[in-house]
C-alpha cells in the first residue's frame, strides 16, 4: 500500500469553530477517504493550536485559567470532527507532552546547526494572526493580512537565521514546481523570497503561555515555531519510535487556507532544512469563505456555524455545498440562499430524481430486484450511458488526485443529468 499523509491546519482555540474550519476539515476528509478507497495507507491529522498571546488573552477575557479555557474550546473542535463524520486518525493538541518534546527537539536541531541566536526584537506584532509585521508592510498602521491594529513589541528574543535560507528556498521551489498549489501561489511566494528575507524572531518573553525554549525557560517559543511542528509530532518525532516519520513524512500534503501560505511554504521548509529534515512534499492552499464580502473570521465575528446547517440540511448536504461551491484556490460566498439553491436543484432535484426514479422502476417493474443486463440485450442508449459512467469514474479519480473536488463533482453531476435524460 502507498502511504499518504494529509493534514489540516491546527486551529486556534480563541473561539469556537465556524464554517471555515469545518470546510478545510471536510475537504481533507474527502481527500483522505478518496485515497483509502483507492487502496492507499492513509494517515489523516487535524487538531488544535493552543499556545500564543491570542489564546492567553481570550482566556483572560473569558475570566478563565488558560488551561481550562483551552480544554473547553479544544473540545468543541474535537466535537466538530464527530459532528461532521470526519475520519481523522489522530487529533493533536499542542499542549500535549508529546508535542512539547517534539518542538524542543526541533529547536535543538536548528540550534545545533547554528541557526539560532539571541537578540532584541523591536517592532510591530499582529496578535490576531500571530505574526511580526515589518514597518514597511503596515497598511495605515494596520496588519496587511487581517487589517487589525498591530502592537509595538520590545523584548529580548531568539532569532532564526531565515535570511540564510533565501537561496536554498529558491532552489527548492525551482526543483519542486508542484510544491505549492495553485501554481500562481508559488510565484507569489517566490517573489516574496526574491525580495529578500530578514531573520525571524522565534521566541517571546512578555507572556508565558507557550513551550519553554530548551535551556532558557524565560523564553517561550514563537507560536508558529511550535505550531508547525505538530505535523511531525503526530508521527512520533521526538519520541523513541520514528517509524511513522520515515513512512509518512515523505508523502505529506498540508491543506491550508491562503492566509497562512507564508508560514507553510517559507518558514516551515526553512526550519526543516535547518534541522536536516526534508521540506513537505506538497501544500494545497484554498481560498476563503466570505460573509457579506469579508473573510469569515473568529476574530471579526462574521461567522456561520456549521451546526445550524447540519441541523437543517444534514452533514452530507453541507459537505456537498461547500465542495461544489468553492473551486480550489478561489474565494466563495457563503449564504443561506446559495446553500438552499444547491440543496434544491442539485440534491433534491437532480440526485433525488435519479434515486427515486430508478428505485421506483426497479420496485414497480422488476419486483424490487436489480435485473440482469446481458451485453447483447443492451441498446445504444444503454451503451452510451455505460460509456458516460466509465468517463465519469475516470474523471472523478483524476480530479480528486489533483485536489479538484469541485471539478470531480461537476463530472458526477454531468452523469446524473444524462441518467435523468
Ligand atoms: O491560522 N474560509 O488557525 P485558525 C476558509 N493556528 N477557511 C477558513 C476560514 C474562511 N473564512 N477561516 C478559517 C491558524 N479557515 C493557525 C494554523 S497550522 C500549523 C496553524 C480555515 O484557527 C483555513 O483552513 O486561524 C485556515 O487556514 C484555518 O482555518 C485558520 O485557522
Boltz pocket constraint, residues with backbone or C-beta under 6 A from the ligand:
constraints:
  - pocket:
      binder: B
      contacts: [[A, 8], [A, 9], [A, 10], [A, 11], [A, 12], [A, 13], [A, 19], [A, 20], [A, 21], [A, 23], [A, 24], [A, 49], [A, 224], [A, 227], [A, 228], [A, 229], [A, 230], [A, 255], [A, 256], [A, 257], [A, 258], [A, 259], [A, 260], [A, 287], [A, 288], [A, 289], [A, 290], [A, 295], [A, 296], [A, 297]]
      max_distance: 6.0
